[in-house]
Amino acid sequence: MSNISAKDVMSLRNKTSLAMMECKKALIEADGDVDKAEILLRKKLKGKMEAKSDRVAGEGRVEIAVSDDGSSAVLVKIKAETDFTAKNETFINAVKNIAQIALKSDAGSISPTEEMNAAIDELRITTGENISIDKIEKLSGEAGKTTYGTYVHHDGKTGSLIQVEGEIGDDVLKQLAMHITAAMPRPLGLTSEDIPSELVEKERKFRIEQAMESGKPEQIAEKMVEGGMKKFFSEVALLEQPFVMEPSKKISDLVGSAQVSSFRRWAVGESDD
């Protein structure tokens, strides 16, 4: 067996960010070959991490990337076990890298590629945590006509993306994305017609029950229901919502003659559908 020098142990530790003792054991097994030891170490630890993949990963980060020509954008949500890891620079850079890789994919929901999985494996090994890709999606439009507003909150836990066709200022796009992040209740569709039918029916049923319990005459009760539904749509349809930074304006006022094609709001620990 080759002599294991402290220099080799330190070199392996710098490559893997793992404990000195783990690195030394791997070097002994590899007869002092640093490259071989690194491969052995990663294989062993990857297997250990896969055995722990059922551990709860309630933290993570949302990342958004826009293509150089501005025609497409991707959202990425990666899960981690601790907030400490989610705020680590290595984790943040890896998530950003995965977003860039995703830009090469076709539009729609994206399945993790081999390159993405390799980046996740690297994080799992170096952090010892159950790191996983939650979801990735790509939006696409026509270069020169499509623009995107993006915003990722400072803690990385919430990110919003809005896709617009037509002329609109970059500052307005940023404000729109910030509104989508901050608005309460959160927008559920562009217009009232885009709100999921099951939610509309649930809300209408609730309004009807309220009207019936009030004991009002039928005609007045019907008006109460319609008035309540109108208020509901104004609260959850993005274009009808009051702008959070200037409530006297609606989002449609900010958009002007441009057309909103789509928007997304993703948050760690929440369902985005």
C-alpha positions in Angstrom: 0.0 0.0 0.0 1.3 3.5 -0.9 2.1 5.9 1.8 -0.8 8.4 2.4 0.5 11.9 2.7 -1.3 14.7 4.5 -1.1 16.7 1.2 -3.1 14.0 -0.7 -5.7 13.8 2.1 -6.1 17.6 2.0 -6.4 17.5 -1.8 -9.2 15.0 -1.7 -10.9 16.9 1.1 -10.8 20.1 -1.0 -12.4 18.2 -4.0 -15.2 16.6 -2.0 -15.7 18.8 1.1 -15.8 15.6 3.1 -14.2 14.8 6.5 -10.4 14.2 6.6 -10.9 10.7 8.1 -13.3 9.7 5.2 -10.8 10.9 2.7 -7.9 9.1 4.3 -9.9 5.8 4.4 -10.7 6.2 0.7 -7.0 6.9 -0.1 -5.9 3.7 1.7 -8.5 1.7 -0.2 -7.3 3.2 -3.5 -3.6 2.6 -2.7 -2.9 6.3 -2.6 -4.4 7.1 -6.0 -6.3 10.4 -5.4 -8.5 10.2 -8.5 -9.4 6.6 -7.8 -10.1 7.5 -4.2 -12.4 10.3 -5.2 -14.4 7.9 -7.4 -14.7 5.3 -4.7 -15.7 7.9 -2.1 -18.5 9.4 -4.2 -19.9 6.0 -5.2 -20.0 4.9 -1.5 -21.6 8.1 -0.3 -24.0 8.3 -3.1 -25.3 4.9 -2.1 -25.6 6.0 1.5 -27.6 9.1 0.5 -29.9 7.2 -1.7 -30.7 5.0 1.3 -31.8 8.2 3.2 -33.9 9.6 0.3 -37.1 9.3 2.4 -35.9 12.0 4.8 -38.1 15.1 4.8 -36.8 17.9 2.7 -38.9 20.9 3.7 -36.4 23.7 2.7 -35.0 24.6 -0.7 -34.7 27.3 -3.3 -36.5 28.7 -6.3 -34.5 30.0 -9.3 -35.5 31.6 -12.6 -33.4 32.1 -15.7 -34.1 33.8 -19.0 -32.4 32.9 -22.3 -30.0 35.4 -23.9 -32.4 36.2 -26.7 -35.3 36.7 -24.2 -37.6 34.3 -25.9 -37.7 31.7 -23.1 -37.5 31.4 -19.4 -37.3 28.5 -16.8 -38.3 28.1 -13.2 -36.5 25.6 -11.0 -37.4 24.4 -7.5 -34.9 22.3 -5.6 -35.6 20.8 -2.2 -33.1 20.5 0.8 -33.5 19.4 4.4 -32.2 22.5 6.1 -32.3 26.3 5.6 -28.6 26.3 6.3 -27.9 24.3 3.2 -30.5 26.2 1.1 -28.6 29.4 1.8 -25.2 28.0 1.2 -23.4 29.6 -1.8 -22.5 26.2 -3.3 -26.2 25.1 -3.2 -27.3 28.4 -4.7 -24.8 28.2 -7.5 -25.8 24.6 -8.3 -29.5 25.6 -8.5 -28.5 28.5 -10.9 -26.5 26.0 -13.0 -29.5 23.6 -13.2 -31.6 26.5 -14.4 -29.1 27.3 -17.2 -29.1 23.6 -18.2 -32.9 23.6 -18.3 -32.9 26.5 -20.9 -31.6 24.0 -23.4 -34.7 21.8 -23.0 -38.0 22.0 -24.9 -40.9 24.1 -23.4 -43.1 22.6 -20.8 -42.5 20.5 -17.7 -38.9 19.2 -17.8 -37.6 15.9 -16.5 -34.2 16.0 -14.8 -31.4 15.3 -17.3 -28.2 13.3 -16.6 -26.3 16.5 -16.1 -28.9 17.9 -13.6 -28.9 14.6 -11.7 -25.1 14.7 -11.5 -25.3 18.2 -10.0 -27.8 17.0 -7.4 -25.7 14.0 -6.5 -22.7 16.3 -5.9 -24.8 18.4 -3.5 -26.2 15.3 -1.7 -22.7 14.0 -1.2 -21.1 17.2 0.0 -24.0 18.3 2.3 -25.1 14.9 3.6 -28.7 16.0 3.0 -31.6 14.6 1.0 -31.4 17.1 -2.0 -33.8 16.6 -4.8 -35.4 18.4 -7.8 -39.0 19.3 -7.0 -40.0 20.6 -10.4 -38.7 22.4 -13.5 -40.7 24.2 -16.2 -39.9 26.2 -19.3 -42.0 28.9 -20.9 -41.2 29.9 -24.5 -42.3 32.6 -26.9 -41.1 34.5 -30.0 -37.7 36.3 -29.9 -38.2 40.0 -30.1 -41.9 39.9 -29.2 -41.8 38.0 -25.9 -40.6 39.5 -22.7 -40.4 38.2 -19.1 -40.6 39.8 -15.7 -38.9 37.9 -13.0 -38.5 38.2 -9.2 -37.0 35.9 -6.6 -37.4 36.9 -3.0 -34.2 37.6 -1.1 -34.5 34.4 0.9 -34.8 32.4 -2.3 -38.0 30.7 -1.1 -40.5 32.3 -3.5 -40.1 33.2 -7.2 -42.5 34.6 -9.8 -42.4 34.8 -13.5 -44.7 36.7 -16.0 -44.6 36.3 -19.7 -45.8 39.2 -21.8 -46.2 39.8 -25.5 -45.9 43.4 -26.8 -44.1 46.5 -25.7 -43.8 47.0 -21.9 -41.0 48.5 -19.8 -38.5 46.4 -17.9 -39.4 48.3 -14.6 -43.1 47.4 -15.1 -42.2 43.8 -15.7 -40.3 43.7 -12.5 -43.1 45.3 -10.6 -45.6 42.8 -12.1 -43.4 39.8 -10.9 -43.1 41.4 -7.5 -46.9 41.8 -7.3 -47.5 38.1 -8.1 -45.1 37.2 -5.3 -46.6 39.5 -2.7 -50.4 39.6 -3.6 -52.8 38.2 -1.1 -54.8 36.3 -2.0 -52.5 34.9 -4.6 -53.6 35.2 -8.2 -55.1 31.9 -9.5 -55.5 32.9 -13.2 -55.2 35.8 -15.6 -58.9 36.5 -15.8 -62.1 35.2 -14.2 -62.4 32.7 -17.1 -59.0 31.2 -16.1 -59.9 30.4 -12.5 -60.2 26.6 -12.0 -63.9 25.6 -12.3 -63.8 23.6 -9.1 -62.7 26.6 -7.1 -65.4 28.8 -8.7 -68.1 26.3 -7.9 -66.8 25.9 -4.3 -66.9 29.7 -3.9 -70.3 30.1 -5.5 -71.7 27.3 -3.2 -70.4 29.2 -0.2 -71.9 32.4 -1.4 -75.3 30.8 -2.0 -75.3 29.2 1.5 -74.5 32.6 3.0 -77.3 34.3 1.0 -79.8 31.6 2.1 -78.8 31.9 5.8 -79.4 35.7 5.6 -83.1 35.2 5.0 -83.2 37.8 2.3 -85.8 37.5 -0.6 -84.7 35.4 -3.5 -84.0 38.3 -5.9 -81.8 40.1 -3.3 -80.1 36.8 -2.4 -79.2 36.3 -6.1 -77.7 39.7 -6.3 -75.7 39.0 -3.1 -74.3 35.9 -4.7 -73.4 37.7 -8.0 -71.8 40.6 -6.1 -69.8 38.2 -4.0 -68.6 36.3 -7.0 -67.6 39.6 -8.7 -65.5 40.5 -5.6 -64.0 37.0 -5.6 -62.8 37.3 -9.2 -61.4 40.7 -8.5 -59.3 39.2 -5.7 -57.9 36.2 -7.5 -57.8 37.1 -11.2 -54.4 38.7 -11.8 -55.5 41.4 -14.3 -58.3 42.4 -12.0 -56.3 42.6 -8.8 -55.3 46.0 -7.3 -51.6 46.6 -7.7 -50.0 46.0 -4.3 -47.7 49.0 -4.6 -50.5 51.4 -5.8 -54.0 49.9 -5.0 -55.8 52.6 -6.9 -54.5 50.9 -10.1 -55.4 47.4 -11.4 -52.8 45.1 -12.9 -54.5 45.6 -16.3 -53.7 49.3 -16.0 -50.0 48.5 -15.7 -50.0 46.0 -18.6 -51.7 48.5 -20.9 -51.8 47.4 -24.6 -49.4 44.5 -24.0 -50.8 41.0 -23.5 -50.0 38.7 -20.6 -49.5 35.2 -21.9 -48.8 33.4 -18.7 -47.5 33.7 -15.2 -46.1 31.4 -12.5 -45.6 31.7 -8.7 -43.5 29.0 -7.0 -42.7 28.8 -3.3 -40.8 26.3 -1.3 -43.0 24.1 0.8 -46.2 25.1 -1.2 -48.1 23.6 -4.1 -47.7 25.8 -7.1 -50.5 24.2 -9.2 
